Amino acid sequence: MKIAIYTLGCKVNQYETQAMEQELSRRGHEIVSFSGAADAYVVNTCSVTAVSDQKSRQMLSRARREHPGSVVAVCGCYPQTRPEDVRKLDVDLIAGTGDRMGFLDLLEQELEDRRPMEAVDRVFDRRAFEILPAGGLEGRTRAMLKVEDGCVNFCSYCIIPYARGPVRSLPPEEAAARAKELAVAGYQEMVLTGIEISSWGADLKTGQSLIDLMEILSTAAPGLRLRLGSLEPRTIDEDFCRRAAKLPNLCPQFHLSMQSGCDETLKRMNRKYDTARYFRSVALLKEYFDRPAVTTDMIVGFPGETEEEFSQSLDFIRRCGFARMHIFPYSIRPGTPAAELAQIPAAVKEHRAARAATVADEMRKEYLAGCVGQVYPVLFEQAKGNHFSGHAPNYTEVLVPGGENLHNRVLATRITGTEGFALLGELEETP
């Protein structure tokens, strides 16, 4: 059968789609483009905002409208959190965020029987981590390894705990086995991903934490570059930095979730740290690593945010000196406490987002300028115009001239300048 999957949302969703594609291929099905002809169309949905829900509905409606004779199936966070809404849509198979392999069994059954089915479980009853195939399809240089699922932080703006349930961790021996498989398969880099990887190990009751897992994986696959997904600032302490700095294959890029640089706003968000603790994390990383790329997310226009609070956030991000930021105007997520608070006008949110983005761009350019003259082992990925493009360990894009195919090669590259938000380089070694 020909099966097409459309993915919305985060890297975990992308990972889970890759895993489903691998398994479907193993079962003899053909993975095809969502825009082409297929026997089944699957939408792996996101529900982080009301806009995400809308996009999920649009893709499902499009699939049914354009392919009335095919199976239309939905999985992911939207049906997990809003099953009553999804039932109103013309969908053949409805599933949530659990048991991806079971979902594929139901999809095959739906292709045979053509009778509507639904499989949405009770998310807070989950206790086991579903082990999925690591990596992706052919041609990838960088693979993701999902090591954790679930979140119990219950930030006031976030629906994800209700979509993903409690923390579950991939056992370390399983993680090590999959890292070795990725290395044998020819990948050069492995990205640890999850809903909240800082909580890895909390459910295993072994006393192990994320840094223990990092050491295990670094040893299991020493030839793979190891990159971390988004981290909570509480993860970064003296012990973490001391041990992490000794890992030769760890990429010095750390995405520390921030959301706001104002303590009062952080309280309303129900975040589990203040700006002093956050800044301590940034300072430790810069102490133990040579020019690490510290990146973050920031929400502007959160309910109740005053102009003074926003100004505090701007001052704070300047102090941190981020290498890169993602700026988001606050978007209402129905069903969360923040949705019930007095909202900031849309025009104010957009104006603040633009002001924050200006500061973020200035910091990014400053960080990139400091890379000039450095030599980095660049993982090259694809041709880009008259250049070949790759990423340095700090995840900055590097462009080198020439049309030679450098795909999936890691080569020493001297940085000679910048172009926009990319680095320009020259190879230091013969390809």
Salt bridges, closest charged atoms under 4 A:
GLU16 OE1 - ARG100 NH2 2.71
GLU16 OE2 - LYS146 NZ 2.49
GLU16 OE2 - ARG164 NH1 2.88
GLU23 OE2 - ARG26 NH2 2.67
GLU23 OE2 - ARG27 NE 2.85
ASP53 OD2 - ARG333 NH1 2.86
GLU66 OE1 - ARG62 NE 3.50
GLU66 OE1 - HIS67 NE2 3.93
GLU84 OE2 - ARG82 NE 3.82
ASP85 OD2 - ARG82 NE 3.10
ASP90 OD2 - ARG64 NE 3.21
ASP92 OD2 - ARG64 NH2 2.69
ASP105 OD1 - ARG27 NH1 2.91
GLU108 OE1 - ARG27 NH1 2.82
GLU108 OE2 - HIS29 NE2 2.72
GLU118 OE2 - ARG87 NH2 2.85
ASP121 OD1 - ARG126 NH2 2.78
ASP125 OD2 - ARG122 NE 2.86
ASP149 OD2 - LYS146 NZ 2.80
ASP149 OD2 - ARG164 NH1 3.34
ASP149 OD2 - ARG168 NH2 3.58
GLU174 OE1 - ARG178 NH1 2.83
GLU189 OE2 - ARG142 NE 2.60
GLU189 OE1 - ARG225 NE 3.00
GLU189 OE2 - ARG227 NE 2.64
GLU196 OE1 - ARG234 NH2 3.05
ASP212 OD1 - ARG243 NH2 2.72
GLU215 OE1 - ARG243 NH2 2.79
GLU232 OE1 - ARG234 NH1 3.79
GLU232 OE2 - ARG271 NH2 3.19
GLU238 OE1 - ARG280 NH2 3.38
ASP239 OD1 - ARG242 NH2 2.75
ASP239 OD2 - ARG243 NH1 2.97
GLU264 OE2 - LYS267 NZ 3.44
ASP297 OD2 - HIS255 NE2 2.99
GLU305 OE1 - ARG352 NH1 2.93
GLU307 OE1 - ARG352 NH2 3.61
GLU307 OE2 - ARG355 NH2 2.92
GLU309 OE1 - ARG268 NH2 2.83
ASP315 OD1 - ARG318 NH1 3.39
GLU381 OE2 - ARG142 NH2 3.12
GLU381 OE2 - HIS391 ND1 2.75
GLU397 OE2 - LYS384 NZ 2.73
GLU428 OE2 - ARG414 NE 3.22
